[in-house]
Amino acid sequence: MPKRKLRFREMTPREPILRDRLALITGANRGIGFAIARALAREGCNLIITGRDERAVAKARTELEKLQPAKLHLRVLAQSCDVRSQDSVDYLFALVRGLHTPLDILINNAGIGHPNRTVGELPYSTWMEVIDTNLNGLFLVTQAALAVMKRGSTIVNNLSIAAERVFPGSAAYNASKHGALGFTNTLREELRPKGIRVIALMPGATDTAIWNTLWPKAPRRKMMSAETVARIVVDALRLPESTTAEKIVVMPSSGTL
């Protein structure tokens, strides 16, 4: 099936399409994940935010609760979760099931990078940590989420353009993202008959903390903001299912670094 191109139309005033929907965002305490959580809060979504750092997730919750639109009483559930651990993911989704409401939106955003190393120099422990987080964690969270999602729900997997490109010195990161794209494409075909949308989000260079690991001296001024990516994600979520793209590629205005 040919990929659909994403087209945006301005909705003035913005219709409350996402109001009262329940969204879960992994890695939501900073960067793109937190920016998406903020954008969804402004749309009136109820949120479940996760991250490994319990204090950072709690702080993110406090900030998100301040963004509630007037006259709305949003729920923001903050729960630490290590996506690499099945026990941790199972505990998270026990809490989700306790809400007794379907999960409308899943944003698989948790991910890490690693210092620039050739394959010959890359420690196996680093390889495993990246694969466990970026690929195995994606599988664990998605599998658990499917039990609480229904027709009309949407899954957005934040993959990076590294899912289709190769960056020397980033073997584990490249491999995890290429594998995640294969998983995403398979998941889409499996869920299409069930009416659950699956979107591959593939942003280019975005000014987040991951560059402290990947490339500490990267020219941040040439990068996109996390808020730019978040706005595009929310616009995609607001579109009817028939017009939603299966892949969203977002690049800095300069195109490259």
C-alpha positions in Angstrom: 0.0 0.0 0.0 1.5 3.4 -1.0 2.4 5.8 1.8 0.1 8.7 2.3 1.5 12.2 2.3 0.7 14.3 5.4 -1.3 17.4 4.7 -2.2 19.9 7.4 -5.2 22.3 7.3 -5.6 25.1 9.7 -8.6 24.7 12.0 -9.8 28.1 13.3 -10.9 28.0 16.0 -9.3 24.8 16.9 -11.9 22.1 17.4 -11.7 20.2 20.7 -10.9 16.9 18.9 -8.5 15.5 21.4 -10.2 16.8 24.6 -10.7 14.2 27.3 -8.7 11.6 25.3 -6.2 9.5 27.3 -2.6 9.6 26.1 0.5 7.8 27.5 3.9 9.2 26.7 7.1 7.4 27.6 10.3 9.4 28.2 8.0 12.3 28.9 10.0 14.2 31.5 12.2 16.1 29.0 12.9 16.7 25.3 10.4 15.7 22.6 8.4 13.6 25.0 7.8 16.5 27.4 7.0 18.8 24.5 4.4 16.4 23.2 2.9 16.1 26.6 2.6 19.9 26.9 1.0 20.1 23.5 -1.5 17.4 24.3 -2.3 19.0 27.7 -3.1 22.2 25.9 -5.5 20.2 23.7 -7.3 19.0 26.8 -5.9 15.4 26.9 -5.6 13.4 30.1 -2.0 12.2 30.4 0.0 9.4 31.7 3.7 10.3 31.7 6.6 8.0 32.4 10.4 8.1 32.7 13.1 6.4 34.6 13.8 9.3 36.9 11.0 9.5 39.5 11.7 13.0 40.6 12.0 14.4 37.1 8.6 12.7 36.2 7.0 14.2 39.3 8.4 17.7 38.3 7.0 17.3 34.8 3.6 16.5 36.2 3.6 19.7 38.2 4.4 21.7 35.2 1.8 20.0 33.0 -0.9 20.5 35.5 -0.4 24.3 35.2 -1.2 24.2 31.5 -4.8 23.0 31.9 -7.1 25.0 29.6 -9.7 27.0 31.5 -12.6 25.1 33.0 -11.0 21.7 32.3 -9.9 19.3 35.1 -7.3 17.2 33.5 -5.8 14.1 35.0 -2.0 13.8 34.9 -0.7 10.5 36.2 3.1 10.4 36.7 4.7 7.1 37.1 8.4 6.1 36.9 9.0 3.2 34.5 12.0 1.5 33.0 10.9 0.4 29.6 13.7 -2.2 29.6 12.0 -4.1 32.4 8.9 -6.2 31.9 8.1 -6.0 35.6 8.2 -2.2 35.5 6.1 -2.0 32.3 3.6 -4.5 33.8 3.2 -2.4 36.9 2.6 0.7 34.8 -0.1 -0.9 32.8 -1.7 -2.3 36.0 -2.2 1.3 36.9 -3.5 2.1 33.4 -6.1 -0.6 33.7 -7.1 0.7 37.1 -8.3 3.9 35.4 -11.1 1.9 33.7 -10.8 3.8 30.5 -9.3 2.9 27.1 -6.0 4.3 26.1 -6.5 6.5 23.0 -3.0 7.6 22.2 0.4 5.9 22.9 3.6 7.9 22.2 6.6 5.6 22.3 9.3 8.2 22.9 11.7 6.7 25.4 15.1 6.4 23.8 18.9 6.9 24.4 22.0 7.4 22.3 25.6 6.5 22.8 29.0 8.2 22.4 30.5 8.1 18.9 32.3 4.7 18.6 33.2 2.5 15.7 31.9 -1.1 15.8 35.4 -2.2 16.8 35.4 0.1 19.8 31.8 -0.1 20.9 31.4 -1.9 24.2 28.9 -4.8 24.2 27.3 -3.3 27.4 26.6 -0.1 25.5 25.1 -2.0 22.6 22.8 -3.9 24.9 21.6 -0.8 26.8 20.7 1.0 23.6 19.0 -2.0 22.0 17.1 -2.8 25.3 15.8 0.8 25.6 15.1 1.8 22.0 13.9 -1.6 20.6 13.0 -4.0 23.4 11.4 -1.3 25.4 9.3 -0.3 22.4 8.1 -3.8 22.1 7.3 -4.2 25.8 5.3 -1.0 26.1 3.4 -1.5 22.8 2.5 -5.1 23.6 1.1 -4.1 27.0 -0.7 -1.1 25.6 -2.6 -3.1 22.9 -4.7 -4.7 25.7 -6.2 -1.4 26.6 -6.6 0.2 23.2 -9.6 0.1 20.9 -10.6 1.0 17.4 -9.8 4.7 16.7 -6.7 4.7 18.9 -3.3 5.9 17.6 0.3 4.7 18.3 3.1 7.1 17.4 6.7 5.7 17.5 9.4 8.3 17.7 12.1 6.7 15.6 14.4 9.5 14.3 15.7 9.7 10.7 18.4 7.2 11.9 15.7 4.6 11.1 16.5 5.0 7.4 19.9 6.6 7.4 23.3 5.4 8.6 25.5 7.6 10.8 29.1 6.2 11.2 30.0 5.8 14.9 26.4 5.2 15.9 26.0 1.5 15.2 23.8 0.6 18.2 21.6 3.7 17.7 21.3 3.1 14.0 20.5 -0.6 14.5 17.9 0.1 17.2 16.1 2.6 15.0 16.2 0.5 11.9 14.8 -2.4 13.9 12.2 -0.1 15.4 11.0 1.0 11.9 10.7 -2.7 10.9 8.6 -3.3 14.0 6.5 -0.2 13.4 5.7 -1.2 9.8 4.8 -4.7 10.9 2.6 -3.4 13.7 0.8 -1.1 11.3 -0.2 -3.9 9.0 -1.3 -6.1 11.9 -3.4 -3.3 13.5 -4.9 -1.9 10.3 -7.9 -4.3 10.3 -8.5 -3.3 14.0 -8.7 0.4 13.2 -5.7 1.4 15.2 -3.4 3.8 13.5 0.4 3.5 13.7 2.6 6.4 12.8 6.4 6.4 12.4 7.7 9.8 13.6 11.1 10.5 12.1 12.5 13.8 13.2 15.8 15.1 12.0 18.2 16.9 14.4 16.3 18.3 17.3 17.7 20.3 20.1 17.4 17.9 23.1 19.7 16.5 25.7 20.5 13.4 23.6 23.2 15.4 21.8 25.1 15.5 25.1 25.8 11.9 24.4 25.7 11.6 20.6 27.7 14.7 19.7 28.4 17.2 22.5 29.7 19.9 20.2 26.8 19.6 17.7 25.6 23.0 16.3 22.4 23.3 18.3 21.5 26.6 16.6 20.8 24.7 13.4 18.4 22.2 15.0 14.7 22.2 15.3 13.0 22.7 18.7 11.2 19.9 20.4 8.1 22.1 20.3 8.2 22.1 16.5 8.1 18.3 16.5 5.4 18.2 19.1 3.1 20.6 17.1 3.4 18.4 14.0 2.5 15.3 16.1 -0.5 16.9 17.6 -1.7 18.1 14.2 -1.4 14.6 12.9 -3.4 13.2 15.8 -6.1 15.8 15.1 -6.6 14.7 11.5 -9.2 12.1 10.5 -7.9 8.6 10.2 -8.4 8.6 6.4 -5.9 11.5 6.0 -3.3 10.6 8.5 0.2 9.8 7.2 1.9 6.5 8.1 5.3 8.2 8.3 6.1 11.8 9.4 9.6 13.1 8.5 10.4 16.4 10.1 13.6 18.1 9.2 15.4 21.4 10.3 14.9 24.3 7.8 18.6 24.0 7.0 18.1 20.4 6.0 21.4 19.1 7.5 23.8 20.0 10.1 
